[in-house]
């Protein structure tokens, strides 16, 4: 993801975490099996929340749908208390909010066009 003039790289693979002991060069992120409890794994997903602020709603939905689907699928396998992402649909719920924002923007634009006619 691009934040202003610099790039931030996020890596995800179910059951894995980025290996911070390996050198990071903005092109290759080495992964290692996650070692920890289900609660710790669920908390680690919070890192991906910040990605929703990096682009327009339309771009976010396109770019993040595969990632957020995979996060929700892994979250469903975790046994934690309280259940992570208990809001409807977890990560995908947040993308549905962006989809709704896109729809509202388009409806507003159409209404403005009608008023100009």
N, CA, C and O atoms as a GROMACS GRO file, in nm:
protein
  468
    1UNK      N    1   0.083  -0.118   0.000
    1UNK     CA    2   0.000   0.000   0.000
    1UNK      C    3   0.087   0.124   0.000
    1UNK      O    4   0.195   0.126   0.060
    2UNK      N    5   0.041   0.228  -0.068
    2UNK     CA    6   0.116   0.353  -0.072
    2UNK      C    7   0.057   0.449   0.029
    2UNK      O    8  -0.064   0.472   0.030
    3UNK      N    9   0.140   0.505   0.112
    3UNK     CA   10   0.103   0.609   0.206
    3UNK      C   11   0.184   0.732   0.168
    3UNK      O   12   0.302   0.741   0.203
    4UNK      N   13   0.122   0.826   0.098
    4UNK     CA   14   0.196   0.943   0.055
    4UNK      C   15   0.304   0.903  -0.043
    4UNK      O   16   0.275   0.844  -0.148
    5UNK      N   17   0.427   0.934  -0.011
    5UNK     CA   18   0.539   0.906  -0.100
    5UNK      C   19   0.613   0.778  -0.067
    5UNK      O   20   0.716   0.750  -0.129
    6UNK      N   21   0.566   0.700   0.026
    6UNK     CA   22   0.638   0.578   0.060
    6UNK      C   23   0.546   0.458   0.061
    6UNK      O   24   0.424   0.471   0.072
    7UNK      N   25   0.605   0.342   0.049
    7UNK     CA   26   0.531   0.217   0.041
    7UNK      C   27   0.541   0.142   0.173
    7UNK      O   28   0.647   0.136   0.235
    8UNK      N   29   0.429   0.086   0.213
    8UNK     CA   30   0.425   0.000   0.331
    8UNK      C   31   0.383  -0.138   0.283
    8UNK      O   32   0.282  -0.152   0.213
    9UNK      N   33   0.459  -0.240   0.319
    9UNK     CA   34   0.431  -0.375   0.273
    9UNK      C   35   0.371  -0.456   0.388
    9UNK      O   36   0.427  -0.463   0.497
   10UNK      N   37   0.256  -0.517   0.361
   10UNK     CA   38   0.192  -0.607   0.455
   10UNK      C   39   0.191  -0.745   0.390
   10UNK      O   40   0.159  -0.758   0.272
   11UNK      N   41   0.225  -0.846   0.467
   11UNK     CA   42   0.223  -0.983   0.414
   11UNK      C   43   0.129  -1.068   0.498
   11UNK      O   44   0.121  -1.051   0.620
   12UNK      N   45   0.058  -1.158   0.432
   12UNK     CA   46  -0.032  -1.248   0.504
   12UNK      C   47  -0.030  -1.385   0.438
   12UNK      O   48  -0.034  -1.397   0.315
   13UNK      N   49  -0.025  -1.486   0.520
   13UNK     CA   50  -0.047  -1.624   0.480
   13UNK      C   51  -0.108  -1.693   0.601
   13UNK      O   52  -0.057  -1.680   0.712
   14UNK      N   53  -0.215  -1.766   0.580
   14UNK     CA   54  -0.283  -1.832   0.691
   14UNK      C   55  -0.184  -1.916   0.772
   14UNK      O   56  -0.112  -1.999   0.716
   15UNK      N   57  -0.182  -1.894   0.902
   15UNK     CA   58  -0.096  -1.971   0.991
   15UNK      C   59   0.049  -1.923   0.998
   15UNK      O   60   0.132  -1.986   1.063
   16UNK      N   61   0.079  -1.812   0.932
   16UNK     CA   62   0.216  -1.761   0.927
   16UNK      C   63   0.221  -1.614   0.970
   16UNK      O   64   0.120  -1.544   0.967
   17UNK      N   65   0.340  -1.571   1.008
   17UNK     CA   66   0.368  -1.431   1.039
   17UNK      C   67   0.495  -1.390   0.966
   17UNK      O   68   0.579  -1.474   0.935
   18UNK      N   69   0.509  -1.260   0.939
   18UNK     CA   70   0.637  -1.215   0.882
   18UNK      C   71   0.752  -1.248   0.978
   18UNK      O   72   0.737  -1.236   1.099
   19UNK      N   73   0.863  -1.289   0.924
   19UNK     CA   74   0.979  -1.325   1.004
   19UNK      C   75   1.067  -1.201   1.021
   19UNK      O   76   1.144  -1.166   0.932
   20UNK      N   77   1.055  -1.136   1.136
   20UNK     CA   78   1.129  -1.012   1.159
   20UNK      C   79   1.279  -1.034   1.178
   20UNK      O   80   1.356  -0.938   1.179
   21UNK      N   81   1.321  -1.160   1.193
   21UNK     CA   82   1.464  -1.187   1.207
   21UNK      C   83   1.535  -1.187   1.072
   21UNK      O   84   1.658  -1.187   1.066
   22UNK      N   85   1.458  -1.188   0.964
   22UNK     CA   86   1.515  -1.188   0.828
   22UNK      C   87   1.518  -1.046   0.775
   22UNK      O   88   1.434  -0.964   0.811
   23UNK      N   89   1.615  -1.015   0.689
   23UNK     CA   90   1.621  -0.880   0.630
   23UNK      C   91   1.498  -0.851   0.546
   23UNK      O   92   1.445  -0.940   0.479
   24UNK      N   93   1.454  -0.728   0.551
   24UNK     CA   94   1.336  -0.685   0.475
   24UNK      C   95   1.381  -0.582   0.372
   24UNK      O   96   1.448  -0.485   0.406
   25UNK      N   97   1.344  -0.603   0.245
   25UNK     CA   98   1.392  -0.513   0.142
   25UNK      C   99   1.281  -0.451   0.058
   25UNK      O  100   1.307  -0.406  -0.054
   26UNK      N  101   1.159  -0.446   0.108
   26UNK     CA  102   1.044  -0.388   0.038
   26UNK      C  103   0.997  -0.470  -0.081
   26UNK      O  104   0.901  -0.432  -0.148
   27UNK      N  105   1.063  -0.580  -0.110
   27UNK     CA  106   1.021  -0.666  -0.221
   27UNK      C  107   0.994  -0.808  -0.175
   27UNK      O  108   0.913  -0.879  -0.235
   28UNK      N  109   1.062  -0.850  -0.069
   28UNK     CA  110   1.049  -0.987  -0.023
   28UNK      C  111   1.022  -0.986   0.127
   28UNK      O  112   1.100  -0.929   0.205
   29UNK      N  113   0.914  -1.048   0.167
   29UNK     CA  114   0.882  -1.064   0.309
   29UNK      C  115   0.887  -1.213   0.338
   29UNK      O  116   0.804  -1.289   0.286
   30UNK      N  117   0.981  -1.254   0.419
   30UNK     CA  118   0.989  -1.396   0.454
   30UNK      C  119   0.890  -1.424   0.568
   30UNK      O  120   0.870  -1.341   0.657
   31UNK      N  121   0.831  -1.540   0.562
   31UNK     CA  122   0.728  -1.578   0.659
   31UNK      C  123   0.777  -1.696   0.741
   31UNK      O  124   0.862  -1.774   0.698
   32UNK      N  125   0.720  -1.708   0.861
   32UNK     CA  126   0.749  -1.822   0.948
   32UNK      C  127   0.618  -1.868   1.010
   32UNK      O  128   0.525  -1.788   1.024
   33UNK      N  129   0.608  -1.995   1.046
   33UNK     CA  130   0.485  -2.043   1.109
   33UNK      C  131   0.455  -1.963   1.236
   33UNK      O  132   0.545  -1.934   1.315
   34UNK      N  133   0.328  -1.928   1.254
   34UNK     CA  134   0.288  -1.854   1.373
   34UNK      C  135   0.302  -1.943   1.495
   34UNK      O  136   0.256  -2.057   1.496
   35UNK      N  137   0.366  -1.891   1.596
   35UNK     CA  138   0.380  -1.962   1.725
   35UNK      C  139   0.310  -1.879   1.830
   35UNK      O  140   0.354  -1.768   1.862
   36UNK      N  141   0.204  -1.929   1.882
   36UNK     CA  142   0.131  -1.855   1.984
   36UNK      C  143  -0.009  -1.912   1.998
   36UNK      O  144  -0.045  -2.010   1.934
   37UNK      N  145  -0.086  -1.848   2.083
   37UNK     CA  146  -0.222  -1.894   2.109
   37UNK      C  147  -0.317  -1.840   2.003
   37UNK      O  148  -0.282  -1.749   1.927
   38UNK      N  149  -0.436  -1.896   1.999
   38UNK     CA  150  -0.539  -1.844   1.908
   38UNK      C  151  -0.572  -1.699   1.942
   38UNK      O  152  -0.597  -1.619   1.852
   39UNK      N  153  -0.574  -1.665   2.071
   39UNK     CA  154  -0.600  -1.526   2.111
   39UNK      C  155  -0.494  -1.433   2.054
   39UNK      O  156  -0.526  -1.326   2.002
   40UNK      N  157  -0.368  -1.473   2.062
   40UNK     CA  158  -0.260  -1.391   2.008
   40UNK      C  159  -0.272  -1.378   1.856
   40UNK      O  160  -0.247  -1.271   1.800
   41UNK      N  161  -0.310  -1.486   1.791
   41UNK     CA  162  -0.327  -1.481   1.646
   41UNK      C  163  -0.438  -1.384   1.609
   41UNK      O  164  -0.423  -1.303   1.517
   42UNK      N  165  -0.550  -1.392   1.679
   42UNK     CA  166  -0.663  -1.303   1.652
   42UNK      C  167  -0.621  -1.157   1.670
   42UNK      O  168  -0.657  -1.072   1.588
   43UNK      N  169  -0.547  -1.127   1.775
   43UNK     CA  170  -0.500  -0.990   1.798
   43UNK      C  171  -0.406  -0.944   1.688
   43UNK      O  172  -0.404  -0.826   1.653
   44UNK      N  173  -0.327  -1.036   1.633
   44UNK     CA  174  -0.231  -0.998   1.529
   44UNK      C  175  -0.302  -0.950   1.402
   44UNK      O  176  -0.242  -0.878   1.322
   45UNK      N  177  -0.426  -0.989   1.382
   45UNK     CA  178  -0.500  -0.946   1.264
   45UNK      C  179  -0.530  -0.796   1.265
   45UNK      O  180  -0.558  -0.738   1.160
   46UNK      N  181  -0.525  -0.734   1.382
   46UNK     CA  182  -0.553  -0.592   1.393
   46UNK      C  183  -0.463  -0.507   1.304
   46UNK      O  184  -0.501  -0.396   1.266
   47UNK      N  185  -0.346  -0.557   1.272
   47UNK     CA  186  -0.252  -0.487   1.184
   47UNK      C  187  -0.318  -0.450   1.051
   47UNK      O  188  -0.289  -0.346   0.994
   48UNK      N  189  -0.406  -0.536   1.003
   48UNK     CA  190  -0.464  -0.517   0.871
   48UNK      C  191  -0.578  -0.416   0.868
   48UNK      O  192  -0.624  -0.377   0.760
   49UNK      N  193  -0.625  -0.372   0.985
   49UNK     CA  194  -0.730  -0.269   0.990
   49UNK      C  195  -0.685  -0.139   0.924
   49UNK      O  196  -0.765  -0.073   0.858
   50UNK      N  197  -0.559  -0.103   0.941
   50UNK     CA  198  -0.510   0.025   0.891
   50UNK      C  199  -0.513   0.034   0.738
   50UNK      O  200  -0.508   0.143   0.683
   51UNK      N  201  -0.520  -0.078   0.672
   51UNK     CA  202  -0.519  -0.078   0.525
   51UNK      C  203  -0.642  -0.011   0.465
   51UNK      O  204  -0.639   0.031   0.350
   52UNK      N  205  -0.750  -0.002   0.542
   52UNK     CA  206  -0.872   0.057   0.488
   52UNK      C  207  -0.860   0.208   0.467
   52UNK      O  208  -0.947   0.267   0.404
   53UNK      N  209  -0.756   0.270   0.519
   53UNK     CA  210  -0.743   0.415   0.509
   53UNK      C  211  -0.650   0.460   0.397
   53UNK      O  212  -0.624   0.580   0.384
   54UNK      N  213  -0.601   0.369   0.317
   54UNK     CA  214  -0.493   0.404   0.225
   54UNK      C  215  -0.538   0.445   0.085
   54UNK      O  216  -0.456   0.498   0.009
   55UNK      N  217  -0.661   0.421   0.048
   55UNK     CA  218  -0.706   0.451  -0.089
   55UNK      C  219  -0.853   0.489  -0.089
   55UNK      O  220  -0.916   0.500   0.016
   56UNK      N  221  -0.906   0.511  -0.207
   56UNK     CA  222  -1.050   0.539  -0.221
   56UNK      C  223  -1.129   0.414  -0.187
   56UNK      O  224  -1.076   0.303  -0.190
   57UNK      N  225  -1.256   0.431  -0.155
   57UNK     CA  226  -1.341   0.316  -0.122
   57UNK      C  227  -1.343   0.214  -0.233
   57UNK      O  228  -1.337   0.094  -0.208
   58UNK      N  229  -1.351   0.262  -0.357
   58UNK     CA  230  -1.357   0.169  -0.470
   58UNK      C  231  -1.231   0.085  -0.480
   58UNK      O  232  -1.238  -0.036  -0.501
   59UNK      N  233  -1.114   0.148  -0.465
   59UNK     CA  234  -0.987   0.076  -0.470
   59UNK      C  235  -0.974  -0.020  -0.352
   59UNK      O  236  -0.927  -0.132  -0.368
   60UNK      N  237  -1.017   0.024  -0.236
   60UNK     CA  238  -1.006  -0.059  -0.116
   60UNK      C  239  -1.085  -0.188  -0.133
   60UNK      O  240  -1.036  -0.296  -0.100
   61UNK      N  241  -1.206  -0.177  -0.184
   61UNK     CA  242  -1.288  -0.297  -0.202
   61UNK      C  243  -1.220  -0.394  -0.298
   61UNK      O  244  -1.214  -0.514  -0.271
   62UNK      N  245  -1.167  -0.342  -0.410
   62UNK     CA  246  -1.100  -0.428  -0.508
   62UNK      C  247  -0.975  -0.494  -0.450
   62UNK      O  248  -0.954  -0.614  -0.464
   63UNK      N  249  -0.894  -0.414  -0.384
   63UNK     CA  250  -0.763  -0.461  -0.338
   63UNK      C  251  -0.775  -0.552  -0.215
   63UNK      O  252  -0.706  -0.653  -0.206
   64UNK      N  253  -0.860  -0.515  -0.121
   64UNK     CA  254  -0.862  -0.585   0.007
   64UNK      C  255  -0.957  -0.704   0.015
   64UNK      O  256  -0.948  -0.782   0.110
   65UNK      N  257  -1.047  -0.720  -0.079
   65UNK     CA  258  -1.143  -0.832  -0.070
   65UNK      C  259  -1.073  -0.967  -0.056
   65UNK      O  260  -1.112  -1.044   0.032
   66UNK      N  261  -0.974  -1.002  -0.137
   66UNK     CA  262  -0.910  -1.134  -0.118
   66UNK      C  263  -0.843  -1.148   0.019
   66UNK      O  264  -0.853  -1.252   0.083
   67UNK      N  265  -0.774  -1.043   0.062
   67UNK     CA  266  -0.707  -1.049   0.192
   67UNK      C  267  -0.808  -1.061   0.306
   67UNK      O  268  -0.794  -1.147   0.392
   68UNK      N  269  -0.910  -0.976   0.306
   68UNK     CA  270  -1.006  -0.977   0.415
   68UNK      C  271  -1.089  -1.105   0.416
   68UNK      O  272  -1.130  -1.151   0.523
   69UNK      N  273  -1.114  -1.164   0.300
   69UNK     CA  274  -1.182  -1.294   0.294
   69UNK      C  275  -1.096  -1.400   0.362
   69UNK      O  276  -1.145  -1.480   0.442
   70UNK      N  277  -0.966  -1.401   0.330
   70UNK     CA  278  -0.874  -1.499   0.390
   70UNK      C  279  -0.862  -1.478   0.541
   70UNK      O  280  -0.857  -1.575   0.616
   71UNK      N  281  -0.858  -1.353   0.587
   71UNK     CA  282  -0.850  -1.326   0.731
   71UNK      C  283  -0.976  -1.377   0.802
   71UNK      O  284  -0.967  -1.440   0.907
   72UNK      N  285  -1.092  -1.351   0.744
   72UNK     CA  286  -1.217  -1.399   0.804
   72UNK      C  287  -1.221  -1.552   0.809
   72UNK      O  288  -1.268  -1.610   0.906
   73UNK      N  289  -1.172  -1.616   0.703
   73UNK     CA  290  -1.169  -1.762   0.701
   73UNK      C  291  -1.078  -1.817   0.810
   73UNK      O  292  -1.114  -1.913   0.878
   74UNK      N  293  -0.960  -1.757   0.826
   74UNK     CA  294  -0.872  -1.805   0.932
   74UNK      C  295  -0.930  -1.773   1.069
   74UNK      O  296  -0.922  -1.855   1.160
   75UNK      N  297  -0.988  -1.655   1.086
   75UNK     CA  298  -1.046  -1.617   1.214
   75UNK      C  299  -1.155  -1.716   1.256
   75UNK      O  300  -1.171  -1.744   1.375
   76UNK      N  301  -1.229  -1.769   1.160
   76UNK     CA  302  -1.336  -1.864   1.190
   76UNK      C  303  -1.282  -1.995   1.247
   76UNK      O  304  -1.356  -2.070   1.311
   77UNK      N  305  -1.154  -2.024   1.225
   77UNK     CA  306  -1.096  -2.149   1.276
   77UNK      C  307  -1.036  -2.133   1.415
   77UNK      O  308  -1.000  -2.232   1.479
   78UNK      N  309  -1.026  -2.009   1.463
   78UNK     CA  310  -0.963  -1.984   1.592
   78UNK      C  311  -1.061  -2.005   1.706
   78UNK      O  312  -1.180  -1.972   1.695
   79UNK      N  313  -1.011  -2.059   1.815
   79UNK     CA  314  -1.092  -2.077   1.935
   79UNK      C  315  -1.043  -1.975   2.037
   79UNK      O  316  -0.941  -1.995   2.102
   80UNK      N  317  -1.117  -1.866   2.049
   80UNK     CA  318  -1.077  -1.757   2.139
   80UNK      C  319  -1.196  -1.708   2.218
   80UNK      O  320  -1.311  -1.732   2.182
   81UNK      N  321  -1.165  -1.640   2.328
   81UNK     CA  322  -1.269  -1.578   2.410
   81UNK      C  323  -1.224  -1.438   2.442
   81UNK      O  324  -1.114  -1.421   2.496
   82UNK      N  325  -1.302  -1.335   2.412
   82UNK     CA  326  -1.424  -1.341   2.331
   82UNK      C  327  -1.389  -1.362   2.184
   82UNK      O  328  -1.275  -1.342   2.142
   83UNK      N  329  -1.487  -1.402   2.110
   83UNK     CA  330  -1.469  -1.430   1.966
   83UNK      C  331  -1.420  -1.305   1.893
   83UNK      O  332  -1.478  -1.198   1.909
   84UNK      N  333  -1.313  -1.316   1.812
   84UNK     CA  334  -1.264  -1.198   1.740
   84UNK      C  335  -1.358  -1.159   1.627
   84UNK      O  336  -1.428  -1.242   1.571
   85UNK      N  337  -1.358  -1.033   1.597
   85UNK     CA  338  -1.434  -0.983   1.483
   85UNK      C  339  -1.579  -1.026   1.492
   85UNK      O  340  -1.636  -1.080   1.397
   86UNK      N  341  -1.639  -1.001   1.610
   86UNK     CA  342  -1.774  -1.048   1.634
   86UNK      C  343  -1.878  -0.968   1.557
   86UNK      O  344  -1.994  -1.008   1.548
   87UNK      N  345  -1.838  -0.852   1.500
   87UNK     CA  346  -1.934  -0.780   1.418
   87UNK      C  347  -1.965  -0.864   1.294
   87UNK      O  348  -1.883  -0.946   1.253
   88UNK      N  349  -2.082  -0.843   1.236
   88UNK     CA  350  -2.125  -0.930   1.126
   88UNK      C  351  -2.024  -0.934   1.012
   88UNK      O  352  -1.999  -0.831   0.949
   89UNK      N  353  -1.966  -1.049   0.984
   89UNK     CA  354  -1.878  -1.064   0.871
   89UNK      C  355  -1.734  -1.027   0.895
   89UNK      O  356  -1.653  -1.040   0.803
   90UNK      N  357  -1.698  -0.982   1.012
   90UNK     CA  358  -1.559  -0.950   1.040
   90UNK      C  359  -1.500  -0.848   0.947
   90UNK      O  360  -1.555  -0.740   0.929
   91UNK      N  361  -1.387  -0.882   0.888
   91UNK     CA  362  -1.318  -0.789   0.798
   91UNK      C  363  -1.403  -0.756   0.676
   91UNK      O  364  -1.406  -0.640   0.633
   92UNK      N  365  -1.472  -0.853   0.621
   92UNK     CA  366  -1.554  -0.827   0.503
   92UNK      C  367  -1.667  -0.730   0.533
   92UNK      O  368  -1.713  -0.659   0.444
   93UNK      N  369  -1.713  -0.726   0.659
   93UNK     CA  370  -1.814  -0.628   0.698
   93UNK      C  371  -1.764  -0.487   0.672
   93UNK      O  372  -1.838  -0.402   0.624
   94UNK      N  373  -1.636  -0.461   0.703
   94UNK     CA  374  -1.581  -0.328   0.682
   94UNK      C  375  -1.575  -0.294   0.533
   94UNK      O  376  -1.594  -0.178   0.495
   95UNK      N  377  -1.549  -0.393   0.449
   95UNK     CA  378  -1.548  -0.366   0.305
   95UNK      C  379  -1.689  -0.341   0.253
   95UNK      O  380  -1.708  -0.263   0.160
   96UNK      N  381  -1.788  -0.406   0.312
   96UNK     CA  382  -1.926  -0.380   0.271
   96UNK      C  383  -1.964  -0.235   0.303
   96UNK      O  384  -2.043  -0.174   0.231
   97UNK      N  385  -1.907  -0.180   0.410
   97UNK     CA  386  -1.931  -0.039   0.441
   97UNK      C  387  -1.872   0.050   0.332
   97UNK      O  388  -1.933   0.150   0.294
   98UNK      N  389  -1.756   0.014   0.282
   98UNK     CA  390  -1.696   0.090   0.172
   98UNK      C  391  -1.780   0.077   0.045
   98UNK      O  392  -1.798   0.174  -0.028
   99UNK      N  393  -1.832  -0.043   0.019
   99UNK     CA  394  -1.917  -0.063  -0.098
   99UNK      C  395  -2.041   0.026  -0.089
   99UNK      O  396  -2.085   0.083  -0.188
  100UNK      N  397  -2.096   0.035   0.031
  100UNK     CA  398  -2.214   0.121   0.052
  100UNK      C  399  -2.176   0.267   0.029
  100UNK      O  400  -2.255   0.343  -0.028
  101UNK      N  401  -2.058   0.309   0.072
  101UNK     CA  402  -2.013   0.446   0.050
  101UNK      C  403  -2.001   0.475  -0.099
  101UNK      O  404  -2.037   0.584  -0.144
  102UNK      N  405  -1.952   0.379  -0.175
  102UNK     CA  406  -1.941   0.395  -0.321
  102UNK      C  407  -2.081   0.415  -0.380
  102UNK      O  408  -2.102   0.503  -0.464
  103UNK      N  409  -2.174   0.333  -0.337
  103UNK     CA  410  -2.311   0.342  -0.387
  103UNK      C  411  -2.372   0.478  -0.354
  103UNK      O  412  -2.437   0.539  -0.439
  104UNK      N  413  -2.352   0.526  -0.234
  104UNK     CA  414  -2.406   0.656  -0.193
  104UNK      C  415  -2.343   0.768  -0.276
  104UNK      O  416  -2.413   0.859  -0.320
  105UNK      N  417  -2.211   0.760  -0.299
  105UNK     CA  418  -2.144   0.861  -0.383
  105UNK      C  419  -2.203   0.864  -0.523
  105UNK      O  420  -2.228   0.971  -0.578
  106UNK      N  421  -2.226   0.747  -0.581
  106UNK     CA  422  -2.281   0.740  -0.717
  106UNK      C  423  -2.424   0.794  -0.722
  106UNK      O  424  -2.461   0.864  -0.815
  107UNK      N  425  -2.504   0.760  -0.620
  107UNK     CA  426  -2.641   0.811  -0.615
  107UNK      C  427  -2.641   0.962  -0.603
  107UNK      O  428  -2.723   1.030  -0.665
  108UNK      N  429  -2.551   1.016  -0.523
  108UNK     CA  430  -2.541   1.161  -0.506
  108UNK      C  431  -2.502   1.227  -0.638
  108UNK      O  432  -2.560   1.330  -0.675
  109UNK      N  433  -2.406   1.170  -0.707
  109UNK     CA  434  -2.363   1.225  -0.836
  109UNK      C  435  -2.478   1.224  -0.937
  109UNK      O  436  -2.497   1.321  -1.010
  110UNK      N  437  -2.555   1.116  -0.940
  110UNK     CA  438  -2.670   1.109  -1.031
  110UNK      C  439  -2.774   1.215  -0.996
  110UNK      O  440  -2.832   1.278  -1.085
  111UNK      N  441  -2.798   1.234  -0.869
  111UNK     CA  442  -2.894   1.334  -0.823
  111UNK      C  443  -2.847   1.474  -0.863
  111UNK      O  444  -2.928   1.558  -0.904
  112UNK      N  445  -2.718   1.500  -0.851
  112UNK     CA  446  -2.663   1.630  -0.890
  112UNK      C  447  -2.677   1.652  -1.041
  112UNK      O  448  -2.707   1.763  -1.084
  113UNK      N  449  -2.655   1.549  -1.120
  113UNK     CA  450  -2.672   1.559  -1.265
  113UNK      C  451  -2.816   1.594  -1.299
  113UNK      O  452  -2.841   1.678  -1.386
  114UNK      N  453  -2.911   1.531  -1.232
  114UNK     CA  454  -3.055   1.557  -1.258
  114UNK      C  455  -3.089   1.701  -1.223
  114UNK      O  456  -3.167   1.765  -1.294
  115UNK      N  457  -3.033   1.752  -1.115
  115UNK     CA  458  -3.062   1.890  -1.074
  115UNK      C  459  -3.006   1.991  -1.174
  115UNK      O  460  -3.064   2.098  -1.192
  116UNK      N  461  -2.895   1.959  -1.237
  116UNK     CA  462  -2.833   2.050  -1.334
  116UNK      C  463  -2.910   2.056  -1.466
  116UNK      O  464  -2.897   2.153  -1.540
  117UNK      N  465  -2.989   1.956  -1.494
  117UNK     CA  466  -3.062   1.948  -1.622
  117UNK      C  467  -3.178   2.043  -1.627
  117UNK      O  468  -3.248   2.048  -1.727
   0.00000   0.00000   0.00000
